[in-house]
Amino acid sequence: MNPRRLGEVFRQEFTHALRRPLYWLLLAIMAFFARELSTGNATIQSGNTAVGGTRAWITSEFAISQLLAILVGTIYPLFVAVAAGMSVMRDEDQKVGELLHATPLTPGEYVWGKYLAVTTGFLAVFVVNLGLILLFNHGLPHGENIEVIGPLVWMNYVRPALLFALPSLLFVAGTSLAFGTLTRVAALVFLLPVAGIVLGFTVLWNWSPSWLGPALNRLLMILDPAGIRWLNETWLNVDRGVDFYNRSPVVHDAPFWWNRFWVVGVGLGAVALTQWRFGRTLRG
């Protein structure tokens, strides 16, 4: 790939992203949630453990991991799927393919530039989102909610962001880009994140009947792109005491790392598949 041409595609797509209300709407929603969660007016519950209780800190690594996993697993995909899935289709409607035949731009430079721009746009939103969570949790007064605000520990925010949020964003952006390019059906792009959320709520995140064997449960933990089931089944569904959750770090085991590796691998592999398919389309 030529870095200059790749950078130009990135610049064009990223500049377009900054003008889209989609990103700003997501940021506004995340700012509202961050404020409401910090004041106790809103809570997030997954499995049998609530974030925002009267004694458990909402600033612990367990609480932040749960919060970011749920936000990136339920709200972000609705926006990422639209931006990534419609990116190539939008250019095809504007007959950009004909222009590409007359330039030295390669399918790889075009597709990866699109993917990096969309992903960077949402990563920027996420970084601001995380900054607002820090601000509302540690920089503003909380009144009666002060008992759930623990001391500021930077790694309580950095580790969950890198291990839960980042892989999930890479996965959603890559699969949405591939899905939109391969199907060319806008309606299916909109339905993809909705189907993923429904599957999460009905099977992956909370479904744990008494007869479910450990092997199948571990498989579901590995298959969950958001990592919510692993967090619930490994740490949160068994009460280990408030002090443990407030002060202990989240320890990651082999199923967690297998989950994160395949999530990132599938996301990047989907972009490579999109590059191959787009190249065939141009040659055709």
C-alpha positions in Angstrom: 0.0 0.0 0.0 1.1 3.6 -0.7 0.9 5.5 2.6 0.1 8.8 0.9 -2.9 7.3 -1.0 -4.1 5.4 2.1 -3.8 8.6 4.1 -5.8 10.5 1.6 -8.7 8.0 1.7 -8.5 8.2 5.5 -8.6 12.0 5.5 -11.5 12.2 3.1 -13.6 9.6 5.1 -12.6 11.0 8.5 -13.5 14.6 7.5 -16.8 13.3 6.2 -17.4 11.6 9.6 -16.8 14.7 11.6 -19.7 16.4 9.7 -22.1 13.6 10.3 -24.7 14.0 13.1 -24.3 10.3 13.8 -21.1 10.7 15.8 -22.3 13.8 17.7 -25.6 12.1 18.6 -23.8 9.1 20.0 -21.5 11.5 22.0 -24.5 13.3 23.4 -26.1 10.1 24.5 -22.9 8.9 26.1 -22.5 12.2 28.0 -26.0 11.9 29.3 -25.5 8.4 30.5 -22.1 9.3 32.1 -23.7 12.1 34.1 -26.7 10.0 35.2 -24.6 7.0 36.2 -22.3 9.2 38.3 -25.2 10.8 40.2 -27.0 7.5 40.8 -30.0 8.5 38.7 -29.3 5.6 36.3 -27.9 2.1 36.9 -26.6 -0.6 34.7 -27.4 -4.2 35.7 -26.0 -7.4 34.1 -26.5 -10.8 35.5 -26.9 -10.7 39.3 -24.6 -7.7 40.0 -25.7 -4.0 39.9 -23.5 -1.1 39.2 -24.5 2.0 41.1 -25.5 0.4 44.5 -25.2 2.2 47.8 -21.9 0.6 48.8 -20.2 -0.9 45.7 -17.9 1.7 44.0 -18.9 2.5 40.5 -15.3 3.5 39.9 -13.8 0.0 40.5 -12.2 -2.0 37.7 -15.1 -4.5 37.9 -17.7 -1.7 37.6 -16.0 0.1 34.8 -15.3 -3.2 32.9 -19.0 -4.0 33.2 -20.1 -0.5 32.1 -17.8 -0.3 29.1 -18.6 -3.9 28.0 -22.4 -3.2 28.1 -22.1 0.2 26.4 -19.9 -1.0 23.6 -22.0 -4.2 23.3 -25.4 -2.5 23.1 -25.3 1.2 22.1 -22.2 1.7 20.1 -23.0 -1.1 17.5 -26.2 0.7 16.5 -24.1 3.7 15.3 -20.9 1.9 14.2 -22.8 -0.5 11.9 -24.5 2.3 10.1 -21.3 4.3 9.5 -19.1 1.3 8.5 -21.8 -0.7 6.7 -22.9 2.2 4.5 -19.4 3.6 3.8 -18.7 1.7 0.6 -22.3 1.6 -0.5 -22.5 5.3 -0.3 -19.5 5.7 -2.7 -21.0 3.1 -5.1 -24.2 5.2 -5.3 -22.1 8.1 -6.2 -20.3 6.1 -9.0 -16.9 6.3 -7.3 -15.9 2.9 -8.7 -15.6 4.3 -12.2 -13.3 7.0 -10.9 -11.1 4.4 -9.2 -10.4 2.7 -12.5 -8.7 5.9 -13.6 -6.4 6.3 -10.6 -3.6 4.2 -9.1 -5.6 3.7 -5.9 -5.7 0.0 -5.0 -8.6 -1.8 -3.3 -6.5 -2.3 -0.2 -5.8 1.4 0.1 -9.4 2.3 -0.4 -11.0 -0.3 1.9 -8.5 0.0 4.7 -8.6 3.8 4.5 -12.3 3.6 5.0 -12.1 1.2 7.8 -9.4 3.1 9.7 -11.3 6.4 9.3 -14.6 5.0 10.6 -12.9 3.2 13.5 -10.8 6.2 14.4 -13.9 8.4 14.5 -15.7 6.1 16.9 -12.5 5.7 19.0 -12.4 9.4 19.3 -16.0 9.4 20.5 -15.1 6.7 23.0 -12.1 8.6 24.3 -14.2 11.6 24.9 -16.9 9.3 26.5 -14.3 7.9 28.8 -13.0 11.4 29.7 -16.6 12.4 30.6 -17.0 9.4 32.8 -13.7 10.3 34.6 -14.9 13.9 34.9 -18.3 13.1 36.3 -17.0 10.5 38.6 -14.1 12.3 40.1 -14.3 16.0 39.1 -17.8 16.9 40.1 -19.6 16.8 43.5 -22.0 13.9 44.0 -24.0 14.8 47.2 -25.6 11.7 48.7 -24.0 9.5 46.0 -20.5 10.2 47.2 -20.3 6.8 49.0 -20.2 4.9 45.7 -17.3 7.0 44.3 -13.9 5.4 45.1 -10.4 6.9 44.7 -9.2 7.6 41.2 -7.1 4.7 39.9 -6.2 5.2 36.3 -5.8 1.6 35.4 -9.4 1.0 36.5 -10.3 2.9 33.3 -7.4 2.1 31.0 -7.5 -1.7 31.3 -11.3 -2.1 30.6 -11.0 0.4 27.7 -8.1 -1.6 26.0 -9.4 -5.1 26.8 -13.2 -4.8 26.5 -14.1 -1.7 24.4 -11.3 -1.6 21.8 -11.6 -5.2 20.5 -15.3 -4.9 20.4 -15.2 -1.7 18.3 -12.7 -3.3 15.9 -15.0 -6.3 15.5 -18.2 -4.3 14.9 -16.6 -1.9 12.5 -15.0 -4.7 10.4 -17.9 -7.0 10.3 -20.3 -4.1 9.4 -18.1 -2.9 6.6 -17.9 -6.4 5.2 -21.6 -7.0 5.6 -22.6 -3.8 3.9 -20.1 -4.3 1.0 -21.0 -8.0 0.4 -24.8 -7.7 0.7 -25.3 -4.2 -0.8 -28.6 -4.1 1.2 -28.9 -1.1 3.5 -31.8 -2.7 5.5 -29.7 -5.6 6.5 -26.9 -3.3 7.7 -29.4 -1.7 10.1 -30.7 -5.1 11.3 -27.2 -6.6 12.0 -26.6 -4.8 15.3 -30.2 -5.2 16.4 -29.9 -9.0 15.8 -26.6 -9.1 17.7 -28.1 -7.3 20.7 -31.2 -9.6 20.7 -28.9 -12.6 20.6 -26.9 -11.2 23.5 -29.9 -10.5 25.7 -31.6 -13.9 25.0 -28.6 -16.3 24.9 -25.1 -15.0 25.2 -25.3 -12.7 28.3 -27.9 -13.9 30.7 -29.0 -17.4 29.6 -27.5 -19.8 32.2 -29.9 -22.6 33.1 -29.0 -25.0 35.9 -28.4 -27.9 33.4 -25.9 -25.9 31.3 -22.6 -27.8 31.5 -19.2 -26.0 32.2 -17.9 -26.8 28.7 -20.9 -25.2 26.9 -20.9 -22.3 29.3 -17.2 -21.7 28.5 -17.9 -21.9 24.8 -20.6 -19.2 25.1 -18.1 -17.1 27.0 -15.6 -17.4 24.2 -18.3 -16.7 21.5 -19.7 -13.5 23.1 -18.1 -10.6 21.2 -18.7 -8.1 24.0 -17.1 -10.1 26.8 -20.2 -9.6 29.0 -20.9 -13.3 29.6 -17.3 -13.9 30.6 -17.4 -11.1 33.2 -20.7 -12.3 34.6 -20.0 -16.0 34.7 -16.4 -15.7 35.9 -16.7 -12.9 38.5 -20.0 -11.2 39.0 -22.7 -13.9 39.4 -21.0 -15.2 42.6 -20.9 -12.6 45.4 -17.3 -12.2 46.6 -18.0 -9.3 48.9 -18.1 -5.5 48.3 -14.5 -5.0 49.4 -13.2 -7.5 46.8 -15.0 -5.8 43.9 -14.0 -2.4 45.1 -10.3 -3.0 45.4 -9.3 -6.1 43.3 -8.3 -6.0 39.7 -10.1 -8.1 37.1 -7.9 -11.2 36.4 -8.2 -12.5 32.9 -8.0 -16.2 32.2 -7.5 -18.3 29.0 -11.2 -18.2 27.8 -11.1 -14.4 28.0 -7.9 -14.1 25.9 -9.3 -16.6 23.3 -12.4 -14.4 23.2 -10.5 -11.2 22.6 -8.2 -12.8 20.0 -11.0 -14.1 17.8 -13.0 -10.9 18.1 -10.1 -8.8 16.8 -9.1 -11.5 14.3 -12.6 -11.7 12.8 -12.9 -7.9 12.7 -9.7 -7.5 10.8 -10.3 -10.6 8.7 -13.7 -9.1 7.6 -11.9 -6.0 6.3 -9.5 -8.2 4.4 -12.5 -10.1 2.9 -14.0 -6.7 1.9 -10.8 -5.7 0.2 -10.8 -9.0 -1.8 -14.4 -8.7 -2.8 -14.1 -5.0 -3.7 -11.1 -5.8 -5.8 -13.0 -8.5 -7.7 -15.9 -6.0 -8.3 -13.5 -3.4 -9.8 -11.9 -6.0 -12.0 -15.3 -7.2 -13.1 
